[in-house]
């Protein structure tokens, strides 16, 4: 999966939740291929020596590490979104695909961190408080605060955030 992400060959993911007794789709979420970053992938233990593919190593997709913005609801609580709505949300995310992998990873991780604050308006010090978790996702970066500021600017330029001045921001 890491190789697929690095090569830009990750497929789109549709995650389905349904009610088995009624055979009804409850939720269907689209995660575009460009929303997958290294922080969204978790290595699994290799298969045991008695397995048919002994030694093979798979992965888990950590949906919580993909920002809610990048999880497009096609069906939510049994109600289908309009095709126009789904296309608009996809189009809003599409500029992320043009970012190089490392930058896109940081951008999505910072967006996810901002979303974890759980509020519309936030300040730079509040995002700095999440520095430790971002540093764990990107252990080779020694300038995490600088990278946070840079990625807030990228998110502003992409239309995800609005800079209010004085270190204050608002989610769009």
N, C-alpha and C positions, 0 to 999 in steps of 0.2 A: 504494500500500500504506500509505503514511503517512496518507493521508486516511482510509482504511478503519480504521486503528488508532485515529485520533483520534475518528472517528465511532462507534466500537464495532461496526463492521461486518465485522470480520475473521472469516473462516470457520475452523472447526477444520481442522487439517492432519493427514492420515495420511501418514506416510513409510513406503514399502515397500522392502524389500531382499529380492530373491529369487534363487534359483539358476536361471539360464535353461536350462541343460541338462536339469535334472530338473523344471523348472516347479514348484519348491517355494518356499513363502514361508519365508524365514529370520527376518526381523524385520519387525514392523509396529508403528509407534510413533504414538501420538496426542498431538498438541500442541493443547490447548484454545485456543479463540479468544482468551481473556483472557490467555494466556501470551505473546502477541506484544507486544513493546515496541519503541520506536524503536531501541534498541541491538541488536535482533535483525534489523534491516533494513539492508542495504548497497546503496547506489545503484550502478546499473550505468551504463556509458557510453551516451549516446544512440545510437540506430541511425543508421547512415551515410546520406548524402544519396541513395544509390541504392536504399535499402531501401523496401519498399512503405509502411511506416509511418515514414518518415524523421523523425528527431528524437525519436521515442518513447523514453522512459526507463523501464526496468524496474528490478527489484531482485533481490537474492539474499537468501535467508533464512539467517542465520548461526545454525545450530543450536547451535553452541558457546556462543552468548550467551543461550541459553534454558537455565535450570537443569535438571539431570537430574530434579529433582522434578516439573518441568512437562512432561516427556517420558514419557508413560505407555506402558509396553510392553504391547501387545496380544498380540504373538507375539515371543518371545525365543529365539534359537538354534533355531528350528523348533518350539518348544513354545508352544502357546497358553495364555495366562493365562485364569483362570476369569472369566466375566462379573462375578461378585461382586467379585473382586479389582480389576478395571478400574474398576468403579463406585465402590469404596471409595477408590481413588487419585484419581479424578475429584472425588469429594465432598470429599476432604481439600484439594484445590486450589480448590474452588469459592468460598470466602470471598475469594480474591484478586480475583474478578470484581467485587466490591462496592467495591473501592478505585478512586479516581479514577486516570486514566491516568498522570499524572506520578508519583504516589505508588507506583502499582503497578510502574512502570518501575524506580524506585529500589529497591523491595522485592525484585523479582526479580533485579536486578543485584547487590545485596548478598548475596542468597542464593547466586547463582552464584559470587560472590567467595569466600564462606565455603566452598562446595563445592570450590573450586579449591585450598583448603588441603590437601585430601585426608585429613582426619582427623575423628574424631567430636567430640573435645573441643578447644576452641581458646580463645584469649584475645583481648581487645579490641586489645592492641598488634599481634597477628598480623593482624587485620583492618585496622588502621590502616596496616600495611605495604602494603596493596593500594590505598591512597588514590589513588595516581597513576593507576591504570587506571580507577578509578571517576570520577576527575576528567575523564579523557579522554572517558568516555561521557556525562558531564553537564557540559560546559564552562561553562555559565552559572551553576553553583552555586559560590559562593565559600566555603562552609562545609561542606566535604565530611566532615570528622570529625564534626561535629554531626549531619549527615544519616545517617552510618553508625550512630551511636548510636541515633538515632531509629528507623531501619529495623530494627535488631536488636531493639528493643522491639516493633515491629510484628510481626516474625517470631516473637517469643516469644508475643505475644498470639494469633497465628494458629495456634500449636501446632507450628511448624517447629523452634523452638529452646527450650532450657530454660536459664534464667539460674541459674548455680551460685553466684553471689556473687563479689565481689572482681574483677570484670572477666572472669570465666570463663564460658564457655557450652558447651553440648552440643547436638549435632544430635539431633532425635528421629527 
